[in-house]
Amino acid sequence: MESQDFKHFPDLKSMFPTADLICDDRVVFNIKGNKFRLIVGVDFSRQIAFVKWFGRHKDYDKIKPSEVKHEYPPC
């Protein structure tokens, strides 16, 4: 993604057809045949993305994708 210039979600979707827009700034990616999900916060104007959540599809069904926050592991 670093080498790309995604101005809007349709630009990203053209490269990642399985990506879905969850809300204004969140995108979910299906990974490994939909076995895993990746939720990314995207700021198209600043060209940055933040990993919000990554996990198995069955665990994705237990969360609220539009509200989940990245949690740092305990030190």
N, CA, C and O atoms as a printed pandas DataFrame, in Angstrom:
     atom_number atom_name residue_name chain_id  residue_number  x_coord  y_coord  z_coord
0              1         N          MET        A               1    0.813   -1.186    0.000
1              2        CA          MET        A               1    0.000    0.000    0.000
2              3         C          MET        A               1    0.860    1.256    0.000
3              4         O          MET        A               1    0.418    2.306   -0.465
4              5         N          GLU        A               2    2.070    1.164    0.509
5              6        CA          GLU        A               2    2.937    2.346    0.566
6              7         C          GLU        A               2    3.172    2.984   -0.794
7              8         O          GLU        A               2    3.241    4.208   -0.903
8              9         N          SER        A               3    3.293    2.181   -1.807
9             10        CA          SER        A               3    3.639    2.716   -3.122
10            11         C          SER        A               3    2.419    3.174   -3.922
11            12         O          SER        A               3    2.559    3.637   -5.054
12            13         N          GLN        A               4    1.231    3.048   -3.344
13            14        CA          GLN        A               4    0.007    3.427   -4.048
14            15         C          GLN        A               4   -0.467    4.808   -3.621
15            16         O          GLN        A               4   -0.065    5.326   -2.579
16            17         N          ASP        A               5   -1.319    5.388   -4.439
17            18        CA          ASP        A               5   -1.882    6.700   -4.158
18            19         C          ASP        A               5   -3.408    6.582   -4.201
19            20         O          ASP        A               5   -4.032    6.881   -5.219
20            21         N          PHE        A               6   -4.001    6.143   -3.084
21            22        CA          PHE        A               6   -5.441    5.960   -3.006
22            23         C          PHE        A               6   -6.087    7.270   -2.559
23            24         O          PHE        A               6   -5.957    7.664   -1.400
24            25         N          LYS        A               7   -6.774    7.937   -3.463
25            26        CA          LYS        A               7   -7.440    9.202   -3.136
26            27         C          LYS        A               7   -8.802    8.972   -2.482
27            28         O          LYS        A               7   -9.240    9.758   -1.642
28            29         N          HIS        A               8   -9.463    7.890   -2.877
29            30        CA          HIS        A               8  -10.802    7.568   -2.401
30            31         C          HIS        A               8  -10.928    6.048   -2.320
31            32         O          HIS        A               8  -10.101    5.312   -2.857
32            33         N          PHE        A               9  -11.984    5.594   -1.636
33            34        CA          PHE        A               9  -12.194    4.159   -1.494
34            35         C          PHE        A               9  -12.256    3.420   -2.831
35            36         O          PHE        A               9  -11.677    2.338   -2.925
36            37         N          PRO        A              10  -12.915    3.929   -3.862
37            38        CA          PRO        A              10  -12.942    3.198   -5.137
38            39         C          PRO        A              10  -11.542    2.919   -5.715
39            40         O          PRO        A              10  -11.343    1.908   -6.387
40            41         N          ASP        A              11  -10.585    3.804   -5.457
41            42        CA          ASP        A              11   -9.204    3.557   -5.894
42            43         C          ASP        A              11   -8.640    2.322   -5.194
43            44         O          ASP        A              11   -8.000    1.476   -5.818
44            45         N          LEU        A              12   -8.891    2.235   -3.887
45            46        CA          LEU        A              12   -8.413    1.093   -3.101
46            47         C          LEU        A              12   -9.139   -0.178   -3.535
47            48         O          LEU        A              12   -8.525   -1.236   -3.674
48            49         N          LYS        A              13  -10.432   -0.069   -3.742
49            50        CA          LYS        A              13  -11.250   -1.222   -4.127
50            51         C          LYS        A              13  -10.813   -1.800   -5.472
51            52         O          LYS        A              13  -10.913   -3.008   -5.688
52            53         N          SER        A              14  -10.332   -0.953   -6.369
53            54        CA          SER        A              14   -9.885   -1.455   -7.671
54            55         C          SER        A              14   -8.659   -2.352   -7.534
55            56         O          SER        A              14   -8.463   -3.260   -8.342
56            57         N          MET        A              15   -7.838   -2.106   -6.523
57            58        CA          MET        A              15   -6.660   -2.947   -6.299
58            59         C          MET        A              15   -6.983   -4.134   -5.383
59            60         O          MET        A              15   -6.392   -5.204   -5.526
60            61         N          PHE        A              16   -7.911   -3.949   -4.450
61            62        CA          PHE        A              16   -8.302   -4.986   -3.490
62            63         C          PHE        A              16   -9.805   -5.221   -3.618
63            64         O          PHE        A              16  -10.578   -4.666   -2.837
64            65         N          PRO        A              17  -10.235   -6.027   -4.580
65            66        CA          PRO        A              17  -11.667   -6.200   -4.859
66            67         C          PRO        A              17  -12.493   -6.746   -3.686
67            68         O          PRO        A              17  -13.702   -6.520   -3.636
68            69         N          THR        A              18  -11.869   -7.454   -2.751
69            70        CA          THR        A              18  -12.640   -8.001   -1.627
70            71         C          THR        A              18  -12.751   -7.018   -0.469
71            72         O          THR        A              18  -13.385   -7.331    0.539
72            73         N          ALA        A              19  -12.156   -5.849   -0.588
73            74        CA          ALA        A              19  -12.241   -4.837    0.470
74            75         C          ALA        A              19  -13.646   -4.247    0.500
75            76         O          ALA        A              19  -14.282   -4.060   -0.538
76            77         N          ASP        A              20  -14.119   -3.957    1.719
77            78        CA          ASP        A              20  -15.429   -3.332    1.891
78            79         C          ASP        A              20  -15.288   -2.136    2.825
79            80         O          ASP        A              20  -14.547   -2.184    3.807
80            81         N          LEU        A              21  -16.004   -1.071    2.510
81            82        CA          LEU        A              21  -16.028    0.115    3.343
82            83         C          LEU        A              21  -17.024   -0.115    4.472
83            84         O          LEU        A              21  -18.202   -0.362    4.216
84            85         N          ILE        A              22  -16.567   -0.039    5.712
85            86        CA          ILE        A              22  -17.432   -0.262    6.870
86            87         C          ILE        A              22  -18.127    1.047    7.247
87            88         O          ILE        A              22  -19.342    1.079    7.444
88            89         N          CYS        A              23  -17.360    2.107    7.344
89            90        CA          CYS        A              23  -17.879    3.442    7.614
90            91         C          CYS        A              23  -16.922    4.425    6.942
91            92         O          CYS        A              23  -16.049    4.012    6.178
92            93         N          ASP        A              24  -17.075    5.698    7.215
93            94        CA          ASP        A              24  -16.304    6.716    6.488
94            95         C          ASP        A              24  -14.798    6.473    6.429
95            96         O          ASP        A              24  -14.161    6.770    5.419
96            97         N          ASP        A              25  -14.235    5.940    7.496
97            98        CA          ASP        A              25  -12.777    5.811    7.543
98            99         C          ASP        A              25  -12.286    4.392    7.831
99           100         O          ASP        A              25  -11.118    4.208    8.175
100          101         N          ARG        A              26  -13.135    3.406    7.700
101          102        CA          ARG        A              26  -12.730    2.026    7.995
102          103         C          ARG        A              26  -12.992    1.107    6.820
103          104         O          ARG        A              26  -14.033    1.154    6.165
104          105         N          VAL        A              27  -11.990    0.264    6.585
105          106        CA          VAL        A              27  -12.076   -0.700    5.491
106          107         C          VAL        A              27  -11.775   -2.079    6.066
107          108         O          VAL        A              27  -10.867   -2.236    6.883
108          109         N          VAL        A              28  -12.540   -3.072    5.636
109          110        CA          VAL        A              28  -12.275   -4.452    6.043
110          111         C          VAL        A              28  -11.786   -5.214    4.820
111          112         O          VAL        A              28  -12.341   -5.103    3.727
112          113         N          PHE        A              29  -10.725   -5.995    5.038
113          114        CA          PHE        A              29  -10.141   -6.827    3.988
114          115         C          PHE        A              29  -10.367   -8.288    4.338
115          116         O          PHE        A              29  -10.178   -8.688    5.486
116          117         N          ASN        A              30  -10.766   -9.082    3.363
117          118        CA          ASN        A              30  -10.852  -10.532    3.517
118          119         C          ASN        A              30   -9.492  -11.094    3.137
119          120         O          ASN        A              30   -8.954  -10.774    2.076
120          121         N          ILE        A              31   -8.941  -11.927    4.000
121          122        CA          ILE        A              31   -7.600  -12.455    3.779
122          123         C          ILE        A              31   -7.636  -13.976    3.789
123          124         O          ILE        A              31   -8.352  -14.591    4.579
124          125         N          LYS        A              32   -6.865  -14.558    2.914
125          126        CA          LYS        A              32   -6.726  -16.006    2.798
126          127         C          LYS        A              32   -8.082  -16.682    2.609
127          128         O          LYS        A              32   -8.497  -17.531    3.397
128          129         N          GLY        A              33   -8.752  -16.274    1.537
129          130        CA          GLY        A              33  -10.040  -16.890    1.216
130          131         C          GLY        A              33  -11.110  -16.631    2.256
131          132         O          GLY        A              33  -11.970  -17.479    2.496
132          133         N          ASN        A              34  -11.059  -15.455    2.876
133          134        CA          ASN        A              34  -12.032  -15.031    3.879
134          135         C          ASN        A              34  -11.866  -15.772    5.210
135          136         O          ASN        A              34  -12.764  -15.743    6.051
136          137         N          LYS        A              35  -10.734  -16.428    5.400
137          138        CA          LYS        A              35  -10.464  -17.106    6.667
138          139         C          LYS        A              35  -10.126  -16.092    7.760
139          140         O          LYS        A              35  -10.409  -16.315    8.938
140          141         N          PHE        A              36   -9.519  -14.977    7.355
141          142        CA          PHE        A              36   -9.136  -13.913    8.280
142          143         C          PHE        A              36   -9.721  -12.591    7.810
143          144         O          PHE        A              36  -10.061  -12.427    6.638
144          145         N          ARG        A              37   -9.832  -11.650    8.744
145          146        CA          ARG        A              37  -10.295  -10.301    8.432
146          147         C          ARG        A              37   -9.296   -9.293    9.006
147          148         O          ARG        A              37   -8.709   -9.500   10.067
148          149         N          LEU        A              38   -9.129   -8.209    8.275
149          150        CA          LEU        A              38   -8.267   -7.108    8.689
150          151         C          LEU        A              38   -9.087   -5.830    8.603
151          152         O          LEU        A              38   -9.620   -5.495    7.545
152          153         N          ILE        A              39   -9.185   -5.119    9.721
153          154        CA          ILE        A              39   -9.872   -3.833    9.736
154          155         C          ILE        A              39   -8.814   -2.745    9.805
155          156         O          ILE        A              39   -7.940   -2.761   10.672
156          157         N          VAL        A              40   -8.909   -1.803    8.879
157          158        CA          VAL        A              40   -7.920   -0.735    8.776
158          159         C          VAL        A              40   -8.638    0.610    8.796
159          160         O          VAL        A              40   -9.636    0.810    8.104
160          161         N          GLY        A              41   -8.113    1.522    9.599
161          162        CA          GLY        A              41   -8.577    2.903    9.553
162          163         C          GLY        A              41   -7.784    3.611    8.475
163          164         O          GLY        A              41   -6.554    3.564    8.479
164          165         N          VAL        A              42   -8.466    4.262    7.559
165          166        CA          VAL        A              42   -7.793    4.895    6.434
166          167         C          VAL        A              42   -8.109    6.385    6.414
167          168         O          VAL        A              42   -9.268    6.789    6.512
168          169         N          ASP        A              43   -7.068    7.187    6.286
169          170        CA          ASP        A              43   -7.228    8.630    6.082
170          171         C          ASP        A              43   -6.717    8.909    4.675
171          172         O          ASP        A              43   -5.518    9.079    4.455
172          173         N          PHE        A              44   -7.644    8.952    3.735
173          174        CA          PHE        A              44   -7.267    9.109    2.330
174          175         C          PHE        A              44   -6.605   10.454    2.062
175          176         O          PHE        A              44   -5.709   10.539    1.222
176          177         N          SER        A              45   -7.026   11.498    2.753
177          178        CA          SER        A              45   -6.442   12.815    2.500
178          179         C          SER        A              45   -4.980   12.891    2.930
179          180         O          SER        A              45   -4.181   13.572    2.288
180          181         N          ARG        A              46   -4.624   12.195    4.013
181          182        CA          ARG        A              46   -3.225   12.196    4.473
182          183         C          ARG        A              46   -2.437   10.983    3.976
183          184         O          ARG        A              46   -1.236   10.872    4.227
184          185         N          GLN        A              47   -3.116   10.078    3.273
185          186        CA          GLN        A              47   -2.466    8.885    2.712
186          187         C          GLN        A              47   -1.843    8.005    3.798
187          188         O          GLN        A              47   -0.705    7.555    3.664
188          189         N          ILE        A              48   -2.604    7.761    4.882
189          190        CA          ILE        A              48   -2.125    6.884    5.945
190          191         C          ILE        A              48   -3.200    5.856    6.299
191          192         O          ILE        A              48   -4.392    6.077    6.084
192          193         N          ALA        A              49   -2.750    4.737    6.844
193          194        CA          ALA        A              49   -3.656    3.668    7.266
194          195         C          ALA        A              49   -3.172    3.118    8.602
195          196         O          ALA        A              49   -1.971    3.035    8.862
196          197         N          PHE        A              50   -4.122    2.749    9.430
197          198        CA          PHE        A              50   -3.832    2.208   10.755
198          199         C          PHE        A              50   -4.533    0.869   10.915
199          200         O          PHE        A              50   -5.720    0.754   10.609
200          201         N          VAL        A              51   -3.827   -0.130   11.381
201          202        CA          VAL        A              51   -4.462   -1.419   11.671
202          203         C          VAL        A              51   -5.291   -1.255   12.938
203          204         O          VAL        A              51   -4.779   -0.863   13.986
204          205         N          LYS        A              52   -6.563   -1.556   12.826
205          206        CA          LYS        A              52   -7.468   -1.477   13.978
206          207         C          LYS        A              52   -7.702   -2.850   14.597
207          208         O          LYS        A              52   -7.833   -2.980   15.815
208          209         N          TRP        A              53   -7.755   -3.882   13.737
209          210        CA          TRP        A              53   -8.047   -5.223   14.239
210          211         C          TRP        A              53   -7.662   -6.242   13.180
211          212         O          TRP        A              53   -7.787   -5.990   11.982
212          213         N          PHE        A              54   -7.191   -7.400   13.639
213          214        CA          PHE        A              54   -6.899   -8.526   12.756
214          215         C          PHE        A              54   -7.282   -9.799   13.488
215          216         O          PHE        A              54   -6.946   -9.969   14.660
216          217         N          GLY        A              55   -7.976  -10.686   12.811
217          218        CA          GLY        A              55   -8.335  -11.937   13.452
218          219         C          GLY        A              55   -9.080  -12.871   12.518
219          220         O          GLY        A              55   -9.267  -12.594   11.333
220          221         N          ARG        A              56   -9.501  -13.992   13.096
221          222        CA          ARG        A              56  -10.234  -14.998   12.324
222          223         C          ARG        A              56  -11.643  -14.508   12.015
223          224         O          ARG        A              56  -12.220  -13.709   12.752
224          225         N          HIS        A              57  -12.174  -15.004   10.916
225          226        CA          HIS        A              57  -13.515  -14.602   10.501
226          227         C          HIS        A              57  -14.530  -14.885   11.600
227          228         O          HIS        A              57  -15.417  -14.070   11.851
228          229         N          LYS        A              58  -14.405  -16.035   12.258
229          230        CA          LYS        A              58  -15.380  -16.372   13.301
230          231         C          LYS        A              58  -15.300  -15.404   14.481
231          232         O          LYS        A              58  -16.301  -15.190   15.165
232          233         N          ASP        A              59  -14.129  -14.817   14.730
233          234        CA          ASP        A              59  -14.001  -13.813   15.793
234          235         C          ASP        A              59  -14.519  -12.449   15.318
235          236         O          ASP        A              59  -15.030  -11.662   16.115
236          237         N          TYR        A              60  -14.387  -12.182   14.039
237          238        CA          TYR        A              60  -14.906  -10.947   13.452
238          239         C          TYR        A              60  -16.415  -10.850   13.658
239          240         O          TYR        A              60  -16.948   -9.764   13.886
240          241         N          ASP        A              61  -17.089  -11.976   13.579
241          242        CA          ASP        A              61  -18.539  -11.998   13.758
242          243         C          ASP        A              61  -18.958  -11.609   15.180
243          244         O          ASP        A              61  -20.135  -11.339   15.419
244          245         N          LYS        A              62  -18.014  -11.577   16.127
245          246        CA          LYS        A              62  -18.314  -11.267   17.523
246          247         C          LYS        A              62  -18.031   -9.811   17.893
247          248         O          LYS        A              62  -18.295   -9.404   19.024
248          249         N          ILE        A              63  -17.502   -9.027   16.964
249          250        CA          ILE        A              63  -17.129   -7.643   17.268
250          251         C          ILE        A              63  -17.999   -6.664   16.482
251          252         O          ILE        A              63  -18.745   -7.055   15.584
252          253         N          LYS        A              64  -17.889   -5.401   16.836
253          254        CA          LYS        A              64  -18.531   -4.330   16.070
254          255         C          LYS        A              64  -17.440   -3.673   15.239
255          256         O          LYS        A              64  -16.683   -2.853   15.759
256          257         N          PRO        A              65  -17.344   -4.014   13.970
257          258        CA          PRO        A              65  -16.241   -3.522   13.134
258          259         C          PRO        A              65  -16.103   -2.001   13.082
259          260         O          PRO        A              65  -14.994   -1.486   12.940
260          261         N          SER        A              66  -17.202   -1.289   13.193
261          262        CA          SER        A              66  -17.132    0.170   13.116
262          263         C          SER        A              66  -16.662    0.806   14.417
263          264         O          SER        A              66  -16.373    2.002   14.452
264          265         N          GLU        A              67  -16.583    0.015   15.490
265          266        CA          GLU        A              67  -16.208    0.558   16.793
266          267         C          GLU        A              67  -14.938   -0.034   17.384
267          268         O          GLU        A              67  -14.374    0.540   18.317
268          269         N          VAL        A              68  -14.476   -1.157   16.873
269          270        CA          VAL        A              68  -13.322   -1.827   17.466
270          271         C          VAL        A              68  -12.105   -0.910   17.436
271          272         O          VAL        A              68  -11.878   -0.187   16.465
272          273         N          LYS        A              69  -11.321   -0.953   18.524
273          274        CA          LYS        A              69  -10.121   -0.134   18.628
274          275         C          LYS        A              69   -8.903   -1.026   18.778
275          276         O          LYS        A              69   -8.970   -2.100   19.374
276          277         N          HIS        A              70   -7.800   -0.569   18.234
277          278        CA          HIS        A              70   -6.549   -1.303   18.372
278          279         C          HIS        A              70   -6.138   -1.297   19.841
279          280         O          HIS        A              70   -6.152   -0.255   20.495
280          281         N          GLU        A              71   -5.778   -2.451   20.341
281          282        CA          GLU        A              71   -5.302   -2.560   21.717
282          283         C          GLU        A              71   -3.886   -3.067   21.708
283          284         O          GLU        A              71   -3.568   -4.048   21.036
284          285         N          TYR        A              72   -3.035   -2.395   22.456
285          286        CA          TYR        A              72   -1.651   -2.835   22.551
286          287         C          TYR        A              72   -1.563   -3.986   23.534
287          288         O          TYR        A              72   -2.247   -3.976   24.558
288          289         N          PRO        A              73   -0.732   -4.981   23.241
289          290        CA          PRO        A              73   -0.590   -6.089   24.194
290          291         C          PRO        A              73    0.072   -5.596   25.479
291          292         O          PRO        A              73    0.861   -4.652   25.451
292          293         N          PRO        A              74   -0.249   -6.236   26.602
293          294        CA          PRO        A              74    0.374   -5.811   27.860
294          295         C          PRO        A              74    1.886   -6.025   27.839
295          296         O          PRO        A              74    2.382   -6.970   27.227
296          297         N          CYS        A              75    2.591   -5.156   28.500
297          298        CA          CYS        A              75    4.066   -5.248   28.543
298          299         C          CYS        A              75    4.510   -6.183   29.642
299          300         O          CYS        A              75    5.709   -6.387   29.832
